[in-house]
């Protein structure tokens, strides 16, 4: 049963063989062009013809897989028209181990081998996403990985460095592979598969029960919501199955199937043979027919019609005719079985009938039609070969046709049906319109696999900092010579006394404390770090710190102006050099005792928003041209991938 490994493997093998045969065709063609031997050319042409026939056969088999909707239906379903599911995108197995370990060592100065368990968990999660179960557990698996991708992107994927990781995904309809290093392809493909899995869950529901129909409605509405989110978020996708035009068509198809399930839910408890009830059902059926007509029109547009299975467009056309015919049947039954009687409210029925058609037949008022029985019958044709194999569909269409013939024969008298008129279209109306629903599954809260690397606000791929260095802290008159700021984490050194022992040992203003002794404190707040430092003895204690570098320094909004699109910033290091003009007037303020902080001072220091600065021990390159930075990075804009 799909989407198990055997089913997906069959599709995957066809896709791979298509690629190999295409490469073989190209090589044979090159060989033919490179030789002047007529006999060799004839042999190559014959082989090319053979390969082309195999290629066409494989393409038909691939279309057959996309048309095999019966395997996705509920096994107890015997009296409902099959619904169309969306196949999952295929992907290759990936190994993040080497790339992530190297990046952790080089960028984060951590031992990459210590993260083997986290990397293995990540790879296991991605592997599970290749063949998710067709239920809510499968949705949860995909959503969990989707929520991890932005964290991975922030941790490991930098705009200035390529990771050497290639994401390969295959088009759901054509099998054409797309391979990119951009992680946006991974995000978009997982989001597509979440929507596709919702469609498979919807087709799997038991539509003979009210709860099953409601589950199907919810699933298709969520599928439409996910695909709409994909369409709005990723506007330049490299794979055609995720192009805006294709996604727009798929959204319409999912909403049409949700509307069909809503109609079935209304009719599940039975349809009262009463004039106004039949008119209501006629409008509801016409609404389903119109939604499928919009789907069919979208599928008929180029190049969508060249990529979707012919089975799909034919099924949409069949359902358009079927539900429009059903609407005419309900209205005809209302006219035939409920002739106007003296006790009926003539004005109310006339008004209801006048609002049923978009236009009345020439020469006949609504009241005339109420008094003269007329009906319209439509037949459905143009079934493709895949549709003929659906016994359930054939049985339903045949039953509908027989029911219409029986109603015709019951009213077929010599003085009736002498003048045939083409029945006007019935106005489509519904009291239960299918709407897109954005599922919460796309917003799952997860715990970062690589949380041990530190808070993402500082320890990310786009930030650059020095390698961790050790500083020895010693007390001087029970004063460490600096204060701490840690809202948010990690804790940062501020108000550093340049004459204190820690500054002499290499501590700098704005340094982040990553460890105190053997305790990792990347995620500790100020109070936790203070607790570790309060027992410092005369020998002191070692802390490990890092300093931000270059353009990774966080600049406050108020200290930046923009001119010609180039950012101009003012940092605290510049202010310090201004003070050097009068070195005698420069004063060093003695800080209060670190260990004697009061609550007021603690709150004040923890909420400080002063700007940390990097160390410029050498000569400042005042004459060096300043690099320009765009206002927004194209690598972070998912709409450009």
DAQUI-V851013 format. One record per residue. N is the residue number from 1. RES is the residue in one small letter. D_CENTER is the distance of its C-alpha to the mean C-alpha in Angstrom with 2 decimals. Layout:
# DAQUI-V851013
n=N res=RES d_center=D_CENTER
n=N res=RES d_center=D_CENTER
This chain:
# DAQUI-V851013
n=1 res=x d_center=24.78
n=2 res=x d_center=21.26
n=3 res=x d_center=18.99
n=4 res=x d_center=21.80
n=5 res=x d_center=22.91
n=6 res=x d_center=25.64
n=7 res=x d_center=23.57
n=8 res=x d_center=20.81
n=9 res=x d_center=23.69
n=10 res=x d_center=25.46
n=11 res=x d_center=22.63
n=12 res=x d_center=22.19
n=13 res=x d_center=25.97
n=14 res=x d_center=26.09
n=15 res=x d_center=23.47
n=16 res=x d_center=25.46
n=17 res=x d_center=28.71
n=18 res=x d_center=27.59
n=19 res=x d_center=27.01
n=20 res=x d_center=30.35
n=21 res=x d_center=32.27
n=22 res=x d_center=30.96
n=23 res=x d_center=32.20
n=24 res=x d_center=35.42
n=25 res=x d_center=35.94
n=26 res=x d_center=35.63
n=27 res=x d_center=38.07
n=28 res=x d_center=40.54
n=29 res=x d_center=40.41
n=30 res=x d_center=41.18
n=31 res=x d_center=44.01
n=32 res=x d_center=45.41
n=33 res=x d_center=45.47
n=34 res=x d_center=47.20
n=35 res=x d_center=50.16
n=36 res=x d_center=53.06
n=37 res=x d_center=54.16
n=38 res=x d_center=53.93
n=39 res=x d_center=53.95
n=40 res=x d_center=50.99
n=41 res=x d_center=49.14
n=42 res=x d_center=49.86
n=43 res=x d_center=48.60
n=44 res=x d_center=45.36
n=45 res=x d_center=44.87
n=46 res=x d_center=45.52
n=47 res=x d_center=43.01
n=48 res=x d_center=40.42
n=49 res=x d_center=41.07
n=50 res=x d_center=40.63
n=51 res=x d_center=37.34
n=52 res=x d_center=36.10
n=53 res=x d_center=37.04
n=54 res=x d_center=35.19
n=55 res=x d_center=32.12
n=56 res=x d_center=32.31
n=57 res=x d_center=32.83
n=58 res=x d_center=29.78
n=59 res=x d_center=27.64
n=60 res=x d_center=29.12
n=61 res=x d_center=28.38
n=62 res=x d_center=24.71
n=63 res=x d_center=24.67
n=64 res=x d_center=26.53
n=65 res=x d_center=23.90
n=66 res=x d_center=21.25
n=67 res=x d_center=23.94
n=68 res=x d_center=24.84
n=69 res=x d_center=23.39
n=70 res=x d_center=26.34
n=71 res=x d_center=25.27
n=72 res=x d_center=22.18
n=73 res=x d_center=24.40
n=74 res=x d_center=26.15
n=75 res=x d_center=29.33
n=76 res=x d_center=31.42
n=77 res=x d_center=30.27
n=78 res=x d_center=33.32
n=79 res=x d_center=33.57
n=80 res=x d_center=30.19
n=81 res=x d_center=28.76
n=82 res=x d_center=25.95
n=83 res=x d_center=22.36
n=84 res=x d_center=19.97
n=85 res=x d_center=17.08
n=86 res=x d_center=14.34
n=87 res=x d_center=14.92
n=88 res=x d_center=12.75
n=89 res=x d_center=12.39
n=90 res=x d_center=15.18
n=91 res=x d_center=15.58
n=92 res=x d_center=18.71
n=93 res=x d_center=19.92
n=94 res=x d_center=20.03
n=95 res=x d_center=22.64
n=96 res=x d_center=22.00
n=97 res=x d_center=25.51
n=98 res=x d_center=27.65
n=99 res=x d_center=25.38
n=100 res=x d_center=24.44
n=101 res=x d_center=28.08
n=102 res=x d_center=29.45
n=103 res=x d_center=27.20
n=104 res=x d_center=28.10
n=105 res=x d_center=31.73
n=106 res=x d_center=31.81
n=107 res=x d_center=29.62
n=108 res=x d_center=30.05
n=109 res=x d_center=33.55
n=110 res=x d_center=32.72
n=111 res=x d_center=33.60
n=112 res=x d_center=30.55
n=113 res=x d_center=32.12
n=114 res=x d_center=31.98
n=115 res=x d_center=28.18
n=116 res=x d_center=28.32
n=117 res=x d_center=27.38
n=118 res=x d_center=24.22
n=119 res=x d_center=23.19
n=120 res=x d_center=24.06
n=121 res=x d_center=21.96
n=122 res=x d_center=18.89
n=123 res=x d_center=19.68
n=124 res=x d_center=20.36
n=125 res=x d_center=16.99
n=126 res=x d_center=15.27
n=127 res=x d_center=17.90
n=128 res=x d_center=17.20
n=129 res=x d_center=13.57
n=130 res=x d_center=15.27
n=131 res=x d_center=17.06
n=132 res=x d_center=15.64
n=133 res=x d_center=17.97
n=134 res=x d_center=17.40
n=135 res=x d_center=17.57
n=136 res=x d_center=16.27
n=137 res=x d_center=17.13
n=138 res=x d_center=14.73
n=139 res=x d_center=11.84
n=140 res=x d_center=13.28
n=141 res=x d_center=13.51
n=142 res=x d_center=9.92
n=143 res=x d_center=9.04
n=144 res=x d_center=12.07
n=145 res=x d_center=11.29
n=146 res=x d_center=7.89
n=147 res=x d_center=10.28
n=148 res=x d_center=12.87
n=149 res=x d_center=11.36
n=150 res=x d_center=12.23
n=151 res=x d_center=15.55
n=152 res=x d_center=16.20
n=153 res=x d_center=15.54
n=154 res=x d_center=18.05
n=155 res=x d_center=20.45
n=156 res=x d_center=20.75
n=157 res=x d_center=19.31
n=158 res=x d_center=21.75
n=159 res=x d_center=22.14
n=160 res=x d_center=25.72
n=161 res=x d_center=25.40
n=162 res=x d_center=23.72
n=163 res=x d_center=23.01
n=164 res=x d_center=23.82
n=165 res=x d_center=20.66
n=166 res=x d_center=19.25
n=167 res=x d_center=15.88
n=168 res=x d_center=16.52
n=169 res=x d_center=14.26
n=170 res=x d_center=15.85
n=171 res=x d_center=15.19
n=172 res=x d_center=14.77
n=173 res=x d_center=17.69
n=174 res=x d_center=20.02
n=175 res=x d_center=19.53
n=176 res=x d_center=19.82
n=177 res=x d_center=18.70
n=178 res=x d_center=16.94
n=179 res=x d_center=17.99
n=180 res=x d_center=17.25
n=181 res=x d_center=18.01
n=182 res=x d_center=15.27
n=183 res=x d_center=12.79
n=184 res=x d_center=10.14
n=185 res=x d_center=10.23
n=186 res=x d_center=9.54
n=187 res=x d_center=6.44
n=188 res=x d_center=5.10
n=189 res=x d_center=6.91
n=190 res=x d_center=6.05
n=191 res=x d_center=2.56
n=192 res=x d_center=5.31
n=193 res=x d_center=7.74
n=194 res=x d_center=6.91
n=195 res=x d_center=7.52
n=196 res=x d_center=10.32
n=197 res=x d_center=11.78
n=198 res=x d_center=12.15
n=199 res=x d_center=14.09
n=200 res=x d_center=16.20
n=201 res=x d_center=16.98
n=202 res=x d_center=18.00
n=203 res=x d_center=20.30
n=204 res=x d_center=21.73
n=205 res=x d_center=22.98
n=206 res=x d_center=26.73
n=207 res=x d_center=27.28
n=208 res=x d_center=30.97
n=209 res=x d_center=30.49
n=210 res=x d_center=29.38
n=211 res=x d_center=27.09
n=212 res=x d_center=25.50
n=213 res=x d_center=24.95
n=214 res=x d_center=23.44
n=215 res=x d_center=20.98
n=216 res=x d_center=20.10
n=217 res=x d_center=19.77
n=218 res=x d_center=17.45
n=219 res=x d_center=15.23
n=220 res=x d_center=15.05
n=221 res=x d_center=14.57
n=222 res=x d_center=11.60
n=223 res=x d_center=10.17
n=224 res=x d_center=11.04
n=225 res=x d_center=9.56
n=226 res=x d_center=5.95
n=227 res=x d_center=6.77
n=228 res=x d_center=8.65
n=229 res=x d_center=6.35
n=230 res=x d_center=4.69
n=231 res=x d_center=8.48
n=232 res=x d_center=9.74
n=233 res=x d_center=8.08
n=234 res=x d_center=8.59
n=235 res=x d_center=11.88
n=236 res=x d_center=13.67
n=237 res=x d_center=11.92
n=238 res=x d_center=14.63
n=239 res=x d_center=13.79
n=240 res=x d_center=15.05
n=241 res=x d_center=12.89
n=242 res=x d_center=10.04
n=243 res=x d_center=12.79
n=244 res=x d_center=13.19
n=245 res=x d_center=16.06
n=246 res=x d_center=14.59
n=247 res=x d_center=11.51
n=248 res=x d_center=14.21
n=249 res=x d_center=16.28
n=250 res=x d_center=13.82
n=251 res=x d_center=13.22
n=252 res=x d_center=17.01
n=253 res=x d_center=17.56
n=254 res=x d_center=15.60
n=255 res=x d_center=17.50
n=256 res=x d_center=20.64
n=257 res=x d_center=20.40
n=258 res=x d_center=19.90
n=259 res=x d_center=22.95
n=260 res=x d_center=24.84
n=261 res=x d_center=24.36
n=262 res=x d_center=25.56
n=263 res=x d_center=28.59
n=264 res=x d_center=29.29
n=265 res=x d_center=29.16
n=266 res=x d_center=31.72
n=267 res=x d_center=33.92
n=268 res=x d_center=33.65
n=269 res=x d_center=36.60
n=270 res=x d_center=38.70
n=271 res=x d_center=39.62
n=272 res=x d_center=42.86
n=273 res=x d_center=45.30
n=274 res=x d_center=45.89
n=275 res=x d_center=45.84
n=276 res=x d_center=43.24
n=277 res=x d_center=40.97
n=278 res=x d_center=41.05
n=279 res=x d_center=40.32
n=280 res=x d_center=37.28
n=281 res=x d_center=35.95
n=282 res=x d_center=36.74
n=283 res=x d_center=34.55
n=284 res=x d_center=31.67
n=285 res=x d_center=32.00
n=286 res=x d_center=32.20
n=287 res=x d_center=28.92
n=288 res=x d_center=27.17
n=289 res=x d_center=29.01
n=290 res=x d_center=27.99
n=291 res=x d_center=24.25
n=292 res=x d_center=24.59
n=293 res=x d_center=26.77
n=294 res=x d_center=24.07
n=295 res=x d_center=21.74
n=296 res=x d_center=24.67
n=297 res=x d_center=25.40
n=298 res=x d_center=21.91
n=299 res=x d_center=22.26
n=300 res=x d_center=25.69
n=301 res=x d_center=24.62
n=302 res=x d_center=24.82
n=303 res=x d_center=22.95
n=304 res=x d_center=20.70
n=305 res=x d_center=23.79
n=306 res=x d_center=24.33
n=307 res=x d_center=21.05
n=308 res=x d_center=20.48
n=309 res=x d_center=23.06
n=310 res=x d_center=26.22
n=311 res=x d_center=26.06
n=312 res=x d_center=23.09
n=313 res=x d_center=24.88
n=314 res=x d_center=28.10
n=315 res=x d_center=26.69
n=316 res=x d_center=25.35
n=317 res=x d_center=28.82
n=318 res=x d_center=30.61
n=319 res=x d_center=28.80
n=320 res=x d_center=29.57
n=321 res=x d_center=33.25
n=322 res=x d_center=33.31
n=323 res=x d_center=32.13
n=324 res=x d_center=34.20
n=325 res=x d_center=37.14
n=326 res=x d_center=36.53
n=327 res=x d_center=36.65
n=328 res=x d_center=39.99
n=329 res=x d_center=41.23
n=330 res=x d_center=40.67
n=331 res=x d_center=42.37
n=332 res=x d_center=45.17
n=333 res=x d_center=45.75
n=334 res=x d_center=46.05
n=335 res=x d_center=48.65
n=336 res=x d_center=50.52
n=337 res=x d_center=50.70
n=338 res=x d_center=51.13
n=339 res=x d_center=53.85
n=340 res=x d_center=54.95
n=341 res=x d_center=57.59
n=342 res=x d_center=59.99
n=343 res=x d_center=58.35
n=344 res=x d_center=54.85
n=345 res=x d_center=53.56
n=346 res=x d_center=53.93
n=347 res=x d_center=52.35
n=348 res=x d_center=49.20
n=349 res=x d_center=48.68
n=350 res=x d_center=49.47
n=351 res=x d_center=46.91
n=352 res=x d_center=44.24
n=353 res=x d_center=45.05
n=354 res=x d_center=45.17
n=355 res=x d_center=41.57
n=356 res=x d_center=40.47
n=357 res=x d_center=40.88
n=358 res=x d_center=39.71
n=359 res=x d_center=43.31
n=360 res=x d_center=46.46
n=361 res=x d_center=48.55
n=362 res=x d_center=51.40
n=363 res=x d_center=54.55
n=364 res=x d_center=53.12
n=365 res=x d_center=52.35
n=366 res=x d_center=50.16
n=367 res=x d_center=53.38
n=368 res=x d_center=54.77
n=369 res=x d_center=51.79
n=370 res=x d_center=52.12
n=371 res=x d_center=55.70
n=372 res=x d_center=55.10
n=373 res=x d_center=52.81
n=374 res=x d_center=50.40
n=375 res=x d_center=47.26
n=376 res=x d_center=44.77
n=377 res=x d_center=43.52
n=378 res=x d_center=40.84
n=379 res=x d_center=40.33
n=380 res=x d_center=37.22
n=381 res=x d_center=37.49
n=382 res=x d_center=35.63
n=383 res=x d_center=34.03
n=384 res=x d_center=32.60
n=385 res=x d_center=33.74
n=386 res=x d_center=30.59
n=387 res=x d_center=31.07
n=388 res=x d_center=34.68
n=389 res=x d_center=33.70
n=390 res=x d_center=32.00
n=391 res=x d_center=35.04
n=392 res=x d_center=33.39
n=393 res=x d_center=32.47
n=394 res=x d_center=36.00
n=395 res=x d_center=37.58
n=396 res=x d_center=35.77
n=397 res=x d_center=36.58
n=398 res=x d_center=40.15
n=399 res=x d_center=40.61
n=400 res=x d_center=39.48
n=401 res=x d_center=41.87
n=402 res=x d_center=44.71
n=403 res=x d_center=44.21
n=404 res=x d_center=44.51
n=405 res=x d_center=47.61
n=406 res=x d_center=49.16
n=407 res=x d_center=48.76
n=408 res=x d_center=50.28
n=409 res=x d_center=53.21
n=410 res=x d_center=53.92
n=411 res=x d_center=54.45
n=412 res=x d_center=55.94
n=413 res=x d_center=59.42
n=414 res=x d_center=61.75
n=415 res=x d_center=61.54
n=416 res=x d_center=57.76
n=417 res=x d_center=55.08
n=418 res=x d_center=57.66
n=419 res=x d_center=55.59
n=420 res=x d_center=52.00
n=421 res=x d_center=49.56
n=422 res=x d_center=45.95
n=423 res=x d_center=44.10
n=424 res=x d_center=42.02
n=425 res=x d_center=38.32
n=426 res=x d_center=37.52
n=427 res=x d_center=35.55
n=428 res=x d_center=32.14
n=429 res=x d_center=31.68
n=430 res=x d_center=29.86
n=431 res=x d_center=30.13
n=432 res=x d_center=26.75
n=433 res=x d_center=24.04
n=434 res=x d_center=20.54
n=435 res=x d_center=18.04
n=436 res=x d_center=14.28
n=437 res=x d_center=13.43
n=438 res=x d_center=10.66
n=439 res=x d_center=10.81
n=440 res=x d_center=11.96
n=441 res=x d_center=10.32
n=442 res=x d_center=7.41
n=443 res=x d_center=10.59
n=444 res=x d_center=12.70
n=445 res=x d_center=15.66
n=446 res=x d_center=16.62
n=447 res=x d_center=19.71
n=448 res=x d_center=19.53
n=449 res=x d_center=20.91
n=450 res=x d_center=22.97
n=451 res=x d_center=24.21
n=452 res=x d_center=27.73
n=453 res=x d_center=27.25
n=454 res=x d_center=27.48
n=455 res=x d_center=25.69
n=456 res=x d_center=22.84
n=457 res=x d_center=24.60
n=458 res=x d_center=27.28
n=459 res=x d_center=26.45
n=460 res=x d_center=23.52
n=461 res=x d_center=23.33
n=462 res=x d_center=24.10
n=463 res=x d_center=27.22
n=464 res=x d_center=30.52
n=465 res=x d_center=33.40
n=466 res=x d_center=36.63
n=467 res=x d_center=37.18
n=468 res=x d_center=38.19
n=469 res=x d_center=41.90
n=470 res=x d_center=44.40
n=471 res=x d_center=46.51
n=472 res=x d_center=49.49
n=473 res=x d_center=49.88
n=474 res=x d_center=53.46
n=475 res=x d_center=54.97
n=476 res=x d_center=57.32
n=477 res=x d_center=59.16
n=478 res=x d_center=56.28
n=479 res=x d_center=53.90
n=480 res=x d_center=51.04
n=481 res=x d_center=50.98
n=482 res=x d_center=47.46
n=483 res=x d_center=45.12
n=484 res=x d_center=41.54
n=485 res=x d_center=38.43
n=486 res=x d_center=35.38
n=487 res=x d_center=33.20
n=488 res=x d_center=30.45
n=489 res=x d_center=30.97
n=490 res=x d_center=32.25
n=491 res=x d_center=35.91
n=492 res=x d_center=37.33
n=493 res=x d_center=40.98
n=494 res=x d_center=42.46
n=495 res=x d_center=45.97
n=496 res=x d_center=47.24
n=497 res=x d_center=51.01
n=498 res=x d_center=51.64
n=499 res=x d_center=54.93
n=500 res=x d_center=53.66
n=501 res=x d_center=53.74
n=502 res=x d_center=49.94
n=503 res=x d_center=49.69
n=504 res=x d_center=52.49
n=505 res=x d_center=50.65
n=506 res=x d_center=47.57
n=507 res=x d_center=45.51
n=508 res=x d_center=43.96
n=509 res=x d_center=42.81
n=510 res=x d_center=39.08
n=511 res=x d_center=38.79
n=512 res=x d_center=36.21
n=513 res=x d_center=37.85
n=514 res=x d_center=35.87
n=515 res=x d_center=38.63
n=516 res=x d_center=41.95
n=517 res=x d_center=44.18
n=518 res=x d_center=42.18
n=519 res=x d_center=39.66
n=520 res=x d_center=36.17
n=521 res=x d_center=35.50
n=522 res=x d_center=32.24
n=523 res=x d_center=30.90
n=524 res=x d_center=34.31
n=525 res=x d_center=35.33
n=526 res=x d_center=38.71
n=527 res=x d_center=40.64
n=528 res=x d_center=39.59
n=529 res=x d_center=40.64
n=530 res=x d_center=43.85
n=531 res=x d_center=44.63
n=532 res=x d_center=44.50
n=533 res=x d_center=46.70
n=534 res=x d_center=49.31
n=535 res=x d_center=51.29
n=536 res=x d_center=51.80
n=537 res=x d_center=55.35
n=538 res=x d_center=57.75
n=539 res=x d_center=56.26
n=540 res=x d_center=52.85
n=541 res=x d_center=49.37
n=542 res=x d_center=46.90
n=543 res=x d_center=43.51
n=544 res=x d_center=40.78
n=545 res=x d_center=39.17
n=546 res=x d_center=36.90
n=547 res=x d_center=36.99
n=548 res=x d_center=34.25
n=549 res=x d_center=35.02
n=550 res=x d_center=34.92
n=551 res=x d_center=32.17
n=552 res=x d_center=30.18
n=553 res=x d_center=32.63
n=554 res=x d_center=31.06
n=555 res=x d_center=32.83
n=556 res=x d_center=33.42
n=557 res=x d_center=32.56
n=558 res=x d_center=36.20
n=559 res=x d_center=37.58
n=560 res=x d_center=35.70
n=561 res=x d_center=36.63
n=562 res=x d_center=35.22
n=563 res=x d_center=37.43
n=564 res=x d_center=36.38
n=565 res=x d_center=32.82
n=566 res=x d_center=34.16
n=567 res=x d_center=33.87
n=568 res=x d_center=37.26
n=569 res=x d_center=37.38
n=570 res=x d_center=40.26
n=571 res=x d_center=40.29
n=572 res=x d_center=42.82
n=573 res=x d_center=44.29
n=574 res=x d_center=45.56
n=575 res=x d_center=47.25
n=576 res=x d_center=48.87
n=577 res=x d_center=50.39
n=578 res=x d_center=51.77
n=579 res=x d_center=53.71
n=580 res=x d_center=55.31
n=581 res=x d_center=57.49
n=582 res=x d_center=59.67
n=583 res=x d_center=59.39
n=584 res=x d_center=62.33
n=585 res=x d_center=60.62
n=586 res=x d_center=57.53
n=587 res=x d_center=57.52
n=588 res=x d_center=55.71
n=589 res=x d_center=55.17
n=590 res=x d_center=55.84
n=591 res=x d_center=53.00
n=592 res=x d_center=53.66
n=593 res=x d_center=53.68
n=594 res=x d_center=50.22
n=595 res=x d_center=51.27
n=596 res=x d_center=52.89
n=597 res=x d_center=49.84
n=598 res=x d_center=50.00
n=599 res=x d_center=47.22
n=600 res=x d_center=47.50
n=601 res=x d_center=47.26
n=602 res=x d_center=44.33
n=603 res=x d_center=42.29
n=604 res=x d_center=43.32
n=605 res=x d_center=42.40
n=606 res=x d_center=39.08
n=607 res=x d_center=37.96
n=608 res=x d_center=39.27
n=609 res=x d_center=37.01
n=610 res=x d_center=39.20
n=611 res=x d_center=37.84
n=612 res=x d_center=38.21
n=613 res=x d_center=39.68
n=614 res=x d_center=39.80
n=615 res=x d_center=43.14
n=616 res=x d_center=44.90
n=617 res=x d_center=48.01
n=618 res=x d_center=48.97
n=619 res=x d_center=49.83
n=620 res=x d_center=47.16
n=621 res=x d_center=46.24
n=622 res=x d_center=47.15
n=623 res=x d_center=47.75
n=624 res=x d_center=44.57
n=625 res=x d_center=42.21
n=626 res=x d_center=39.17
n=627 res=x d_center=35.86
n=628 res=x d_center=33.59
n=629 res=x d_center=30.01
n=630 res=x d_center=27.52
n=631 res=x d_center=26.41
n=632 res=x d_center=22.74
n=633 res=x d_center=21.47
n=634 res=x d_center=19.64
n=635 res=x d_center=18.08
n=636 res=x d_center=16.24
n=637 res=x d_center=15.03
n=638 res=x d_center=11.56
n=639 res=x d_center=12.80
n=640 res=x d_center=15.53
n=641 res=x d_center=14.10
